[in-house]
Amino acid sequence: MGNFTDYRLPLEAFQSQRTPFYYYNLQLLHDTLEGINRLTTDVPYRVHYALKANSNPHLLAIIAQAGLGADLVSGGELKAALAAGFAPERMAYAGVGKTDWEIRLALEHGVGCFNVESMPEMEVIGQLAQEQGCTASIAIRVNPDIDAHTHRYITTGTADNKFGIAIEQLPHVVERALTMPGVRLRGLHFHIGSQLTDMKPYVMLCDTVNRLQDYYEARGVRFELINVGGGLGVDYNEPDAHPIADFDSYFGVFKRHLRLRPGQELHFELGRSVVAQCGSLITRVIYVKSGRNKRFAIVDAGMTDLLRPALYEARHLVQNLSSTALACDTYDVVGPVCESSDVFAHDCTLPLTQRGDLIALRSAGAYGESMASTYNLRSLPGTLF
Ligand SMILES: *Cc1c(COP(=O)(O)O)cnc(C)c1O
Protein backbone atom coordinates (compact mmCIF):
# COMPACT_ATOMS: atom_id res chain seq x y z
CA MET A 1 0.00 0.00 0.00
CA GLY A 2 1.41 3.43 -0.92
CA ASN A 3 5.03 4.21 -1.55
CA PHE A 4 7.80 2.00 -0.31
CA THR A 5 8.95 3.19 3.07
CA ASP A 6 11.88 1.78 4.96
CA TYR A 7 10.87 0.72 8.43
CA ARG A 8 14.27 -0.78 9.25
CA LEU A 9 15.09 -1.69 12.84
CA PRO A 10 17.62 0.77 14.37
CA LEU A 11 20.29 -1.72 15.54
CA GLU A 12 22.55 1.08 16.86
CA ALA A 13 19.86 2.25 19.27
CA PHE A 14 19.35 -1.32 20.48
CA GLN A 15 22.96 -2.01 21.53
CA SER A 16 22.83 -0.07 24.79
CA GLN A 17 19.33 -1.19 25.80
CA ARG A 18 18.62 -3.74 28.47
CA THR A 19 16.91 -6.73 26.87
CA PRO A 20 14.27 -7.96 26.36
CA PHE A 21 12.22 -4.99 25.22
CA TYR A 22 9.53 -4.10 22.73
CA TYR A 23 10.58 -1.72 20.01
CA TYR A 24 7.73 0.19 18.36
CA ASN A 25 8.16 1.95 15.04
CA LEU A 26 5.90 4.98 15.43
CA GLN A 27 6.30 6.02 11.79
CA LEU A 28 4.78 2.70 10.75
CA LEU A 29 1.97 3.15 13.27
CA HIS A 30 1.25 6.62 11.89
CA ASP A 31 1.28 5.37 8.31
CA THR A 32 -1.05 2.50 9.25
CA LEU A 33 -3.52 4.86 10.92
CA GLU A 34 -3.36 7.20 7.96
CA GLY A 35 -4.15 4.28 5.65
CA ILE A 36 -7.21 3.42 7.73
CA ASN A 37 -8.41 7.01 7.84
CA ARG A 38 -7.91 7.52 4.11
CA LEU A 39 -10.15 4.53 3.31
CA THR A 40 -12.91 5.48 5.75
CA THR A 41 -13.36 9.21 5.20
CA ASP A 42 -16.05 9.41 2.53
CA VAL A 43 -18.14 6.57 3.98
CA PRO A 44 -20.03 6.37 7.31
CA TYR A 45 -17.45 3.94 8.70
CA ARG A 46 -16.20 4.25 12.30
CA VAL A 47 -13.10 2.32 13.25
CA HIS A 48 -12.59 1.39 16.89
CA TYR A 49 -9.23 0.21 18.12
CA ALA A 50 -9.39 -3.00 20.19
CA LEU A 51 -7.29 -2.11 23.22
CA LYS A 52 -6.62 -5.70 24.16
CA ALA A 53 -4.19 -5.99 21.21
CA ASN A 54 -1.86 -3.50 22.86
CA SER A 55 -2.70 -1.05 25.62
CA ASN A 56 0.67 0.66 25.92
CA PRO A 57 -0.29 4.26 26.92
CA HIS A 58 2.09 5.83 24.40
CA LEU A 59 0.52 3.90 21.51
CA LEU A 60 -3.01 4.50 22.82
CA ALA A 61 -2.47 8.27 22.83
CA ILE A 62 -1.32 8.19 19.20
CA ILE A 63 -4.28 6.04 18.14
CA ALA A 64 -6.76 8.28 20.00
CA GLN A 65 -5.13 11.33 18.41
CA ALA A 66 -5.69 9.79 14.96
CA GLY A 67 -9.42 9.83 15.69
CA LEU A 68 -10.18 6.14 16.17
CA GLY A 69 -12.75 5.01 18.71
CA ALA A 70 -12.03 2.33 21.31
CA ASP A 71 -13.20 -1.26 21.67
CA LEU A 72 -13.03 -2.39 25.30
CA VAL A 73 -13.33 -5.70 27.11
CA SER A 74 -12.83 -4.65 30.74
CA GLY A 75 -13.16 -1.82 33.23
CA GLY A 76 -9.37 -1.54 33.24
CA GLU A 77 -9.38 -0.96 29.49
CA LEU A 78 -12.11 1.66 29.94
CA LYS A 79 -9.86 3.55 32.37
CA ALA A 80 -6.87 3.26 30.02
CA ALA A 81 -8.94 4.48 27.07
CA LEU A 82 -10.20 7.49 29.03
CA ALA A 83 -6.66 8.34 30.17
CA ALA A 84 -5.42 8.13 26.57
CA GLY A 85 -8.06 10.62 25.39
CA PHE A 86 -10.57 8.42 23.56
CA ALA A 87 -14.06 9.95 23.55
CA PRO A 88 -16.53 7.86 25.63
CA GLU A 89 -19.24 8.15 22.98
CA ARG A 90 -16.79 6.52 20.54
CA MET A 91 -16.26 3.52 22.80
CA ALA A 92 -17.80 0.06 22.43
CA TYR A 93 -17.73 -2.27 25.40
CA ALA A 94 -17.72 -5.98 24.58
CA GLY A 95 -17.14 -9.20 26.52
CA VAL A 96 -19.21 -12.15 27.76
CA GLY A 97 -18.61 -11.50 31.45
CA LYS A 98 -19.06 -7.82 32.26
CA THR A 99 -19.27 -7.40 36.04
CA ASP A 100 -21.54 -4.93 37.85
CA TRP A 101 -18.79 -2.43 38.73
CA GLU A 102 -17.59 -2.44 35.13
CA ILE A 103 -21.09 -1.84 33.79
CA ARG A 104 -21.65 0.98 36.30
CA LEU A 105 -18.35 2.63 35.38
CA ALA A 106 -19.19 2.44 31.67
CA LEU A 107 -22.65 3.94 32.31
CA GLU A 108 -21.14 6.70 34.43
CA HIS A 109 -18.85 7.73 31.60
CA GLY A 110 -21.50 7.41 28.90
CA VAL A 111 -19.86 4.70 26.82
CA GLY A 112 -21.27 4.79 23.28
CA CYS A 113 -22.37 1.18 23.05
CA PHE A 114 -22.49 -1.97 25.12
CA ASN A 115 -22.07 -5.00 22.90
CA VAL A 116 -24.44 -7.35 24.69
CA GLU A 117 -23.62 -11.06 24.59
CA SER A 118 -26.54 -12.66 26.43
CA MET A 119 -30.07 -12.09 27.73
CA PRO A 120 -29.06 -12.16 31.43
CA GLU A 121 -26.38 -9.57 30.70
CA MET A 122 -28.89 -7.32 28.96
CA GLU A 123 -31.26 -7.56 31.94
CA VAL A 124 -28.48 -6.53 34.34
CA ILE A 125 -27.35 -3.63 32.14
CA GLY A 126 -30.94 -2.35 31.91
CA GLN A 127 -31.42 -2.66 35.66
CA LEU A 128 -28.15 -0.89 36.54
CA ALA A 129 -28.89 1.88 34.01
CA GLN A 130 -32.29 2.46 35.60
CA GLU A 131 -30.68 2.60 39.05
CA GLN A 132 -28.26 5.23 37.74
CA GLY A 133 -31.09 7.15 36.08
CA CYS A 134 -29.76 6.74 32.56
CA THR A 135 -30.28 4.63 29.45
CA ALA A 136 -27.68 2.20 28.15
CA SER A 137 -27.05 2.18 24.41
CA ILE A 138 -26.61 -1.37 23.27
CA ALA A 139 -25.88 -3.53 20.26
CA ILE A 140 -26.68 -7.22 20.36
CA ARG A 141 -23.78 -9.49 19.55
CA VAL A 142 -24.92 -12.09 17.08
CA ASN A 143 -23.08 -15.34 16.60
CA PRO A 144 -23.34 -15.70 12.80
CA ASP A 145 -22.09 -19.32 12.77
CA ILE A 146 -19.39 -18.60 10.22
CA ASP A 147 -16.24 -20.70 10.34
CA ALA A 148 -13.37 -18.33 9.72
CA HIS A 149 -10.93 -21.26 9.41
CA THR A 150 -8.48 -19.76 11.78
CA HIS A 151 -6.86 -21.38 14.82
CA ARG A 152 -9.42 -23.06 17.11
CA TYR A 153 -8.52 -20.69 19.94
CA ILE A 154 -9.11 -17.54 17.88
CA THR A 155 -12.25 -18.47 15.99
CA THR A 156 -15.22 -16.80 17.66
CA GLY A 157 -18.17 -16.92 15.27
CA THR A 158 -19.18 -20.58 15.23
CA ALA A 159 -22.24 -22.00 17.00
CA ASP A 160 -20.35 -23.92 19.68
CA ASN A 161 -18.48 -20.86 20.80
CA LYS A 162 -19.14 -18.93 24.01
CA PHE A 163 -19.52 -15.58 22.23
CA GLY A 164 -22.73 -13.85 21.21
CA ILE A 165 -26.34 -14.88 20.71
CA ALA A 166 -27.35 -17.60 18.23
CA ILE A 167 -29.30 -16.35 15.22
CA GLU A 168 -32.37 -18.45 16.11
CA GLN A 169 -32.51 -16.79 19.55
CA LEU A 170 -32.10 -13.31 18.12
CA PRO A 171 -35.78 -12.39 17.47
CA HIS A 172 -36.62 -13.08 21.11
CA VAL A 173 -33.69 -10.96 22.38
CA VAL A 174 -34.39 -8.09 19.96
CA GLU A 175 -38.04 -8.04 21.01
CA ARG A 176 -37.06 -7.86 24.66
CA ALA A 177 -34.47 -5.10 23.95
CA LEU A 178 -37.09 -3.00 22.18
CA THR A 179 -39.49 -3.08 25.13
CA MET A 180 -37.11 -3.15 28.06
CA PRO A 181 -36.65 -0.05 30.22
CA GLY A 182 -33.08 1.16 30.70
CA VAL A 183 -31.73 0.13 27.31
CA ARG A 184 -31.83 1.60 23.84
CA LEU A 185 -31.14 -0.83 21.02
CA ARG A 186 -28.75 0.81 18.54
CA GLY A 187 -27.69 -2.09 16.40
CA LEU A 188 -26.24 -5.52 15.82
CA HIS A 189 -22.68 -6.60 16.48
CA PHE A 190 -20.60 -9.42 14.97
CA HIS A 191 -17.02 -10.64 15.29
CA ILE A 192 -16.04 -13.80 13.47
CA GLY A 193 -12.44 -14.40 14.48
CA SER A 194 -8.91 -13.13 14.27
CA GLN A 195 -5.92 -13.19 11.92
CA LEU A 196 -8.12 -13.55 8.82
CA THR A 197 -6.26 -12.99 5.57
CA ASP A 198 -8.87 -14.62 3.35
CA MET A 199 -11.73 -12.21 2.63
CA LYS A 200 -14.38 -14.92 2.01
CA PRO A 201 -15.57 -15.15 5.62
CA TYR A 202 -16.16 -11.39 5.53
CA VAL A 203 -18.22 -11.73 2.35
CA MET A 204 -20.28 -14.41 4.14
CA LEU A 205 -20.66 -12.06 7.10
CA CYS A 206 -21.96 -9.31 4.77
CA ASP A 207 -24.54 -11.75 3.37
CA THR A 208 -25.69 -12.62 6.88
CA VAL A 209 -25.97 -8.94 7.83
CA ASN A 210 -27.95 -8.19 4.67
CA ARG A 211 -30.37 -11.04 5.35
CA LEU A 212 -30.89 -9.98 8.97
CA GLN A 213 -31.41 -6.35 7.97
CA ASP A 214 -34.01 -7.36 5.38
CA TYR A 215 -35.76 -9.51 7.96
CA TYR A 216 -35.94 -6.72 10.52
CA GLU A 217 -36.77 -4.01 8.01
CA ALA A 218 -39.80 -6.05 6.93
CA ARG A 219 -40.87 -6.04 10.59
CA GLY A 220 -40.37 -2.31 11.06
CA VAL A 221 -37.14 -2.54 13.06
CA ARG A 222 -34.31 -0.26 11.94
CA PHE A 223 -30.79 -0.25 13.32
CA GLU A 224 -28.61 2.86 13.66
CA LEU A 225 -25.43 0.87 13.40
CA ILE A 226 -23.97 -2.41 12.31
CA ASN A 227 -20.72 -3.46 13.96
CA VAL A 228 -18.73 -6.08 12.04
CA GLY A 229 -15.97 -6.50 14.64
CA GLY A 230 -12.35 -6.95 13.73
CA GLY A 231 -10.02 -9.78 12.83
CA LEU A 232 -8.11 -8.55 9.80
CA GLY A 233 -4.83 -10.46 9.66
CA VAL A 234 -1.25 -9.40 9.05
CA ASP A 235 1.66 -11.07 7.25
CA TYR A 236 3.70 -12.77 9.96
CA ASN A 237 5.97 -14.44 7.39
CA GLU A 238 7.05 -11.36 5.46
CA PRO A 239 6.52 -8.27 7.61
CA ASP A 240 8.91 -6.18 5.50
CA ALA A 241 7.03 -6.96 2.27
CA HIS A 242 3.66 -6.14 3.90
CA PRO A 243 4.21 -3.68 6.73
CA ILE A 244 0.65 -2.40 6.44
CA ALA A 245 -2.33 -4.78 6.48
CA ASP A 246 -4.50 -5.07 3.39
CA PHE A 247 -7.07 -2.45 4.43
CA ASP A 248 -7.94 -1.83 0.76
CA SER A 249 -9.32 -5.34 0.31
CA TYR A 250 -10.86 -5.39 3.76
CA PHE A 251 -12.89 -2.19 3.56
CA GLY A 252 -13.52 -2.94 -0.14
CA VAL A 253 -15.41 -6.12 0.81
CA PHE A 254 -17.82 -4.15 2.99
CA LYS A 255 -18.16 -1.36 0.42
CA ARG A 256 -19.10 -3.90 -2.24
CA HIS A 257 -21.14 -6.43 -0.27
CA LEU A 258 -22.77 -4.83 2.75
CA ARG A 259 -25.95 -2.85 2.01
CA LEU A 260 -25.99 -0.05 4.55
CA ARG A 261 -29.29 1.76 5.03
CA PRO A 262 -29.44 5.56 4.74
CA GLY A 263 -28.08 7.23 7.86
CA GLN A 264 -26.66 3.99 9.16
CA GLU A 265 -23.10 3.68 10.47
CA LEU A 266 -20.81 0.71 9.95
CA HIS A 267 -18.52 0.09 12.91
CA PHE A 268 -15.26 -1.86 12.91
CA GLU A 269 -13.11 -3.10 15.78
CA LEU A 270 -9.57 -3.60 14.60
CA GLY A 271 -6.78 -4.62 16.93
CA ARG A 272 -4.04 -6.74 15.43
CA SER A 273 -3.98 -5.04 12.03
CA VAL A 274 -3.41 -1.64 13.66
CA VAL A 275 -0.42 -2.50 15.84
CA ALA A 276 1.10 -5.92 15.01
CA GLN A 277 3.67 -4.85 12.45
CA CYS A 278 4.96 -1.76 14.24
CA GLY A 279 6.26 -3.85 17.16
CA SER A 280 9.23 -6.19 17.50
CA LEU A 281 10.43 -7.99 20.59
CA ILE A 282 14.19 -7.48 20.85
CA THR A 283 16.11 -10.06 22.82
CA ARG A 284 19.72 -11.17 23.35
CA VAL A 285 21.19 -14.63 22.98
CA ILE A 286 22.38 -15.85 26.38
CA TYR A 287 23.79 -19.20 25.33
CA VAL A 288 24.07 -21.36 22.25
CA LYS A 289 23.77 -24.96 23.32
CA SER A 290 24.29 -28.08 21.22
CA GLY A 291 22.00 -30.97 22.01
CA ARG A 292 22.20 -34.46 20.51
CA ASN A 293 20.32 -33.54 17.35
CA LYS A 294 19.71 -29.85 17.67
CA ARG A 295 21.31 -26.55 18.38
CA PHE A 296 19.46 -24.23 20.75
CA ALA A 297 19.73 -20.47 20.82
CA ILE A 298 18.62 -19.62 24.34
CA VAL A 299 17.44 -16.00 24.46
CA ASP A 300 16.59 -13.73 27.37
CA ALA A 301 12.98 -13.23 26.25
CA GLY A 302 10.46 -15.92 27.04
CA MET A 303 6.79 -16.79 26.91
CA THR A 304 6.26 -14.25 29.69
CA ASP A 305 7.22 -11.50 27.23
CA LEU A 306 5.55 -12.93 24.12
CA LEU A 307 2.98 -15.62 24.85
CA ARG A 308 1.52 -16.22 21.38
CA PRO A 309 3.82 -19.11 20.35
CA ALA A 310 3.17 -20.99 23.62
CA LEU A 311 -0.53 -20.11 23.74
CA TYR A 312 -1.59 -20.92 20.20
CA GLU A 313 1.38 -22.15 18.27
CA ALA A 314 1.84 -18.79 16.60
CA ARG A 315 5.04 -18.19 14.63
CA HIS A 316 6.94 -14.92 14.47
CA LEU A 317 9.73 -14.22 12.02
CA VAL A 318 13.05 -14.49 13.88
CA GLN A 319 16.00 -12.38 12.72
CA ASN A 320 19.54 -12.17 14.01
CA LEU A 321 20.22 -8.44 13.80
CA SER A 322 23.85 -8.36 14.86
CA SER A 323 25.49 -11.41 13.28
CA THR A 324 27.64 -10.56 10.25
CA ALA A 325 28.36 -14.20 9.44
CA LEU A 326 27.69 -15.34 5.88
CA ALA A 327 27.26 -18.97 6.89
CA CYS A 328 23.99 -20.15 8.40
CA ASP A 329 22.88 -22.86 10.74
CA THR A 330 19.56 -24.06 12.13
CA TYR A 331 18.51 -23.33 15.69
CA ASP A 332 15.60 -23.86 17.99
CA VAL A 333 15.10 -20.42 19.48
CA VAL A 334 13.93 -20.90 23.05
CA GLY A 335 13.28 -18.82 26.14
CA PRO A 336 14.48 -19.32 29.72
CA VAL A 337 11.09 -20.06 31.30
CA CYS A 338 10.55 -23.46 32.90
CA GLU A 339 7.90 -24.68 30.44
CA SER A 340 8.43 -26.93 27.42
CA SER A 341 6.19 -24.65 25.37
CA ASP A 342 8.59 -21.73 25.85
CA VAL A 343 9.84 -22.03 22.26
CA PHE A 344 9.79 -19.21 19.72
CA ALA A 345 10.95 -21.18 16.68
CA HIS A 346 11.85 -24.72 15.68
CA ASP A 347 14.65 -25.42 13.18
CA CYS A 348 15.04 -21.79 12.32
CA THR A 349 17.75 -20.88 9.80
CA LEU A 350 19.87 -18.00 11.08
CA PRO A 351 23.33 -16.65 10.29
CA LEU A 352 25.83 -18.25 12.69
CA THR A 353 24.62 -17.14 16.08
CA GLN A 354 26.59 -16.62 19.27
CA ARG A 355 26.20 -15.40 22.82
CA GLY A 356 25.38 -11.67 22.89
CA ASP A 357 23.71 -11.49 19.47
CA LEU A 358 20.59 -9.36 19.20
CA ILE A 359 17.52 -11.19 17.95
CA ALA A 360 14.26 -9.64 16.72
CA LEU A 361 10.92 -11.41 16.93
CA ARG A 362 8.95 -9.52 14.35
CA SER A 363 5.25 -8.57 14.10
CA ALA A 364 4.97 -8.63 17.88
CA GLY A 365 3.05 -5.38 18.38
CA ALA A 366 -0.31 -7.11 18.86
CA TYR A 367 -1.04 -9.53 21.71
CA GLY A 368 2.59 -9.26 22.79
CA GLU A 369 3.21 -6.66 25.46
CA SER A 370 -0.47 -6.78 26.46
CA MET A 371 -0.20 -10.48 27.36
CA ALA A 372 3.10 -10.20 29.21
CA SER A 373 3.23 -11.67 32.71
CA THR A 374 5.65 -11.99 35.60
CA TYR A 375 5.49 -15.81 35.74
CA ASN A 376 8.73 -17.19 37.24
CA LEU A 377 8.96 -13.73 38.88
CA ARG A 378 10.45 -12.34 35.71
CA SER A 379 10.41 -8.60 35.03
CA LEU A 380 8.00 -7.22 32.46
CA PRO A 381 9.67 -6.37 29.14
CA GLY A 382 10.85 -2.78 28.58
CA THR A 383 9.87 -0.52 25.69
CA LEU A 384 11.69 1.64 23.16
CA PHE A 385 10.03 3.97 20.66
C1 LIG B 1 -10.40 -9.24 20.01
C2 LIG B 1 -11.59 -8.58 19.44
C3 LIG B 1 -11.44 -7.66 18.40
C4 LIG B 1 -10.11 -7.36 17.74
O1 LIG B 1 -9.66 -8.46 17.03
P1 LIG B 1 -8.37 -8.34 16.07
O2 LIG B 1 -8.23 -9.71 15.53
O3 LIG B 1 -7.22 -7.97 16.94
O4 LIG B 1 -8.66 -7.31 15.04
C5 LIG B 1 -12.58 -7.03 17.94
N1 LIG B 1 -13.80 -7.28 18.49
C6 LIG B 1 -13.97 -8.16 19.48
C7 LIG B 1 -15.33 -8.39 20.02
C8 LIG B 1 -12.88 -8.84 19.99
O5 LIG B 1 -13.05 -9.72 20.97
The ligand as an SDF file (V2000), in Angstrom:
LIG
                    3D

 15 15  0  0  0  0  0  0  0  0999 V2000
  -10.4030   -9.2390   20.0080 C   0  0  0  0  0  0  0  0  0  0  0  0
  -11.5860   -8.5830   19.4360 C   0  0  0  0  0  0  0  0  0  0  0  0
  -11.4370   -7.6550   18.3970 C   0  0  0  0  0  0  0  0  0  0  0  0
  -10.1140   -7.3610   17.7430 C   0  0  0  0  0  0  0  0  0  0  0  0
   -9.6570   -8.4610   17.0280 O   0  0  0  0  0  0  0  0  0  0  0  0
   -8.3690   -8.3430   16.0750 P   0  0  0  0  0  0  0  0  0  0  0  0
   -8.2330   -9.7080   15.5260 O   0  0  0  0  0  0  0  0  0  0  0  0
   -7.2180   -7.9680   16.9450 O   0  0  0  0  0  0  0  0  0  0  0  0
   -8.6570   -7.3130   15.0440 O   0  0  0  0  0  0  0  0  0  0  0  0
  -12.5790   -7.0320   17.9420 C   0  0  0  0  0  0  0  0  0  0  0  0
  -13.7990   -7.2760   18.4860 N   0  0  0  0  0  0  0  0  0  0  0  0
  -13.9700   -8.1570   19.4810 C   0  0  0  0  0  0  0  0  0  0  0  0
  -15.3320   -8.3880   20.0190 C   0  0  0  0  0  0  0  0  0  0  0  0
  -12.8760   -8.8440   19.9900 C   0  0  0  0  0  0  0  0  0  0  0  0
  -13.0520   -9.7250   20.9670 O   0  0  0  0  0  0  0  0  0  0  0  0
  1  2  1  0
  2  3  1  0
  2 14  2  0
  3  4  1  0
  3 10  2  0
  4  5  1  0
  5  6  1  0
  6  7  2  0
  6  8  1  0
  6  9  1  0
 10 11  1  0
 11 12  2  0
 12 13  1  0
 12 14  1  0
 14 15  1  0
M  END
$$$$
